[in-house]
């Protein structure tokens, strides 16, 4: 399923899944590390889900976003 970048600010980016039932947010913390979180809504076919990780570098954060976008697909679809 496709993801659209819905927020782009100085230290914050967010992507929303095409069905609107999941978001991924990436933000730079004050200590220079990056926080990434996945939030799947109760309405999502696969049910509620939440994940949060802190990584050291922007490339690591980007890789985590890519992984979660691939893995967080509705129950009636298969990962790409």
Buried (B, 14 or more C-beta within 10 A) or exposed (E): BEBEEEEEEEEEBBBBBEBEBBBBBBBBEEEEBBBBBBBBBEEBEBEEBEBEEEBEEEEBBBEBBEEBBEEBBBEEEEEE
